[in-house]
Amino acid sequence: MKIYGVALLAFCFLVGKLAGHLLGSAIHIDGDVGGVGFAMILLMVVNTYFRSKGWLPVETEGGILFWTSMYIPIVVAMAATQNVKAALSGGLLAIIAGTVVTLVGFMLVPLISRIGKDQGEKITTM
């Protein structure tokens, strides 16, 4: 039954990518515009609808939950690859901007992790 969850996720992904390409064509951009976002929204809507109708067995939900947890990191990695290709063909300014933003993100990790620890410590000491 987990395979049905994977099939539902694949269906939503394909429909979302199609919608993203159609939107890109409509605004004269050669590429996908928001396809992954459309896919995620469609998955949430279909999942909610199926659950309300009782058409979603526990095993199918397990398949959806497993691939949902894998979905975002995989899609982010694929999008990052495309962004790197675009930056390399976009010139020196795009490369510098991408490098600076990445370095700032890395420098913010310790700050963000401290914020999470402070809140966690307050909750556990109560």
C-alpha positions as a Markdown table, in Angstrom:
| # | Residue | x | y | z |
|---|---|---|---|---|
| 1 | Met | 0.0 | 0.0 | 0.0 |
| 2 | Lys | 2.9 | 2.4 | 0.5 |
| 3 | Ile | 3.4 | 2.3 | -3.3 |
| 4 | Tyr | 0.1 | 4.1 | -3.6 |
| 5 | Gly | 1.4 | 7.0 | -1.5 |
| 6 | Val | 4.5 | 7.2 | -3.8 |
| 7 | Ala | 2.2 | 7.1 | -6.9 |
| 8 | Leu | 0.1 | 9.9 | -5.5 |
| 9 | Leu | 3.2 | 12.0 | -4.8 |
| 10 | Ala | 4.5 | 11.2 | -8.3 |
| 11 | Phe | 1.2 | 12.2 | -9.9 |
| 12 | Cys | 1.2 | 15.5 | -7.9 |
| 13 | Phe | 4.8 | 16.2 | -9.0 |
| 14 | Leu | 4.0 | 15.6 | -12.7 |
| 15 | Val | 0.9 | 17.7 | -12.6 |
| 16 | Gly | 2.8 | 20.5 | -10.7 |
| 17 | Lys | 5.7 | 20.4 | -13.2 |
| 18 | Leu | 3.2 | 20.6 | -16.1 |
| 19 | Ala | 1.4 | 23.6 | -14.5 |
| 20 | Gly | 4.8 | 25.3 | -13.9 |
| 21 | His | 5.8 | 24.8 | -17.5 |
| 22 | Leu | 2.5 | 26.1 | -18.8 |
| 23 | Leu | 2.8 | 29.1 | -16.5 |
| 24 | Gly | 6.3 | 29.7 | -17.8 |
| 25 | Ser | 5.1 | 29.5 | -21.4 |
| 26 | Ala | 2.2 | 31.9 | -20.7 |
| 27 | Ile | 4.6 | 34.5 | -19.4 |
| 28 | His | 7.2 | 33.8 | -22.1 |
| 29 | Ile | 9.9 | 32.2 | -19.9 |
| 30 | Asp | 11.6 | 29.0 | -21.1 |
| 31 | Gly | 11.4 | 27.0 | -18.0 |
| 32 | Asp | 9.4 | 25.9 | -15.0 |
| 33 | Val | 7.8 | 28.6 | -12.9 |
| 34 | Gly | 6.6 | 27.3 | -9.5 |
| 35 | Gly | 6.1 | 23.7 | -10.5 |
| 36 | Val | 7.3 | 22.3 | -7.3 |
| 37 | Gly | 5.1 | 24.7 | -5.3 |
| 38 | Phe | 2.1 | 23.7 | -7.4 |
| 39 | Ala | 3.0 | 20.0 | -6.7 |
| 40 | Met | 3.2 | 20.5 | -3.0 |
| 41 | Ile | -0.1 | 22.4 | -2.8 |
| 42 | Leu | -1.8 | 19.8 | -5.0 |
| 43 | Leu | -0.4 | 17.0 | -2.7 |
| 44 | Met | -1.8 | 18.8 | 0.4 |
| 45 | Val | -5.2 | 19.3 | -1.2 |
| 46 | Val | -5.5 | 15.7 | -2.5 |
| 47 | Asn | -4.1 | 14.3 | 0.8 |
| 48 | Thr | -6.7 | 16.3 | 2.8 |
| 49 | Tyr | -9.5 | 15.3 | 0.4 |
| 50 | Phe | -8.6 | 11.6 | 0.5 |
| 51 | Arg | -8.3 | 11.6 | 4.3 |
| 52 | Ser | -11.7 | 13.3 | 4.7 |
| 53 | Lys | -13.3 | 10.7 | 2.5 |
| 54 | Gly | -11.6 | 7.8 | 4.3 |
| 55 | Trp | -9.8 | 6.7 | 1.1 |
| 56 | Leu | -6.3 | 6.9 | 2.6 |
| 57 | Pro | -5.2 | 3.7 | 4.4 |
| 58 | Val | -2.5 | 3.9 | 7.1 |
| 59 | Glu | 0.0 | 2.2 | 4.8 |
| 60 | Thr | -0.6 | 4.7 | 2.0 |
| 61 | Glu | -0.2 | 7.6 | 4.5 |
| 62 | Gly | 3.1 | 6.0 | 5.5 |
| 63 | Gly | 4.3 | 6.1 | 1.9 |
| 64 | Ile | 3.3 | 9.7 | 1.5 |
| 65 | Leu | 4.9 | 10.7 | 4.8 |
| 66 | Phe | 8.2 | 8.9 | 3.9 |
| 67 | Trp | 8.5 | 10.6 | 0.5 |
| 68 | Thr | 7.3 | 13.9 | 1.8 |
| 69 | Ser | 10.2 | 14.0 | 4.2 |
| 70 | Met | 12.5 | 13.1 | 1.3 |
| 71 | Tyr | 10.8 | 15.4 | -1.3 |
| 72 | Ile | 11.9 | 18.8 | 0.0 |
| 73 | Pro | 15.6 | 18.1 | 0.3 |
| 74 | Ile | 15.7 | 16.4 | -3.1 |
| 75 | Val | 13.9 | 19.2 | -4.9 |
| 76 | Val | 16.0 | 21.8 | -3.2 |
| 77 | Ala | 19.1 | 20.0 | -4.3 |
| 78 | Met | 17.8 | 19.8 | -7.9 |
| 79 | Ala | 16.9 | 23.5 | -7.9 |
| 80 | Ala | 20.3 | 24.4 | -6.5 |
| 81 | Thr | 21.9 | 22.6 | -9.3 |
| 82 | Gln | 19.9 | 24.5 | -11.8 |
| 83 | Asn | 20.7 | 27.8 | -10.0 |
| 84 | Val | 24.4 | 27.1 | -10.2 |
| 85 | Lys | 24.2 | 26.4 | -13.9 |
| 86 | Ala | 22.3 | 29.7 | -14.4 |
| 87 | Ala | 24.8 | 31.6 | -12.2 |
| 88 | Leu | 27.8 | 30.3 | -14.1 |
| 89 | Ser | 26.2 | 31.4 | -17.4 |
| 90 | Gly | 25.0 | 34.6 | -15.9 |
| 91 | Gly | 28.4 | 36.2 | -15.3 |
| 92 | Leu | 30.7 | 37.3 | -12.5 |
| 93 | Leu | 28.1 | 39.3 | -10.6 |
| 94 | Ala | 25.7 | 36.3 | -10.3 |
| 95 | Ile | 28.6 | 34.2 | -9.0 |
| 96 | Ile | 29.7 | 36.8 | -6.4 |
| 97 | Ala | 26.1 | 37.3 | -5.2 |
| 98 | Gly | 25.5 | 33.5 | -4.8 |
| 99 | Thr | 28.8 | 33.1 | -3.0 |
| 100 | Val | 28.1 | 36.0 | -0.6 |
| 101 | Val | 24.6 | 34.7 | 0.2 |
| 102 | Thr | 25.8 | 31.2 | 0.8 |
| 103 | Leu | 28.6 | 32.4 | 3.2 |
| 104 | Val | 26.1 | 34.6 | 5.1 |
| 105 | Gly | 23.8 | 31.6 | 5.4 |
| 106 | Phe | 26.6 | 29.5 | 6.8 |
| 107 | Met | 27.5 | 32.2 | 9.3 |
| 108 | Leu | 23.9 | 32.4 | 10.5 |
| 109 | Val | 23.7 | 28.7 | 11.4 |
| 110 | Pro | 25.4 | 29.1 | 14.9 |
| 111 | Leu | 23.1 | 32.0 | 15.7 |
| 112 | Ile | 20.0 | 30.2 | 14.7 |
| 113 | Ser | 21.0 | 27.1 | 16.6 |
| 114 | Arg | 21.6 | 29.2 | 19.7 |
| 115 | Ile | 18.1 | 30.7 | 19.4 |
| 116 | Gly | 16.6 | 27.2 | 19.3 |
| 117 | Lys | 18.6 | 26.0 | 22.3 |
| 118 | Asp | 17.6 | 29.0 | 24.4 |
| 119 | Gln | 13.9 | 28.4 | 23.8 |
| 120 | Gly | 14.4 | 24.6 | 24.5 |
| 121 | Glu | 16.2 | 25.3 | 27.8 |
| 122 | Lys | 13.4 | 27.6 | 29.0 |
| 123 | Ile | 10.8 | 25.0 | 28.3 |
| 124 | Thr | 12.7 | 22.1 | 30.0 |
| 125 | Thr | 13.4 | 24.1 | 33.2 |
| 126 | Met | 9.8 | 25.0 | 33.9 |
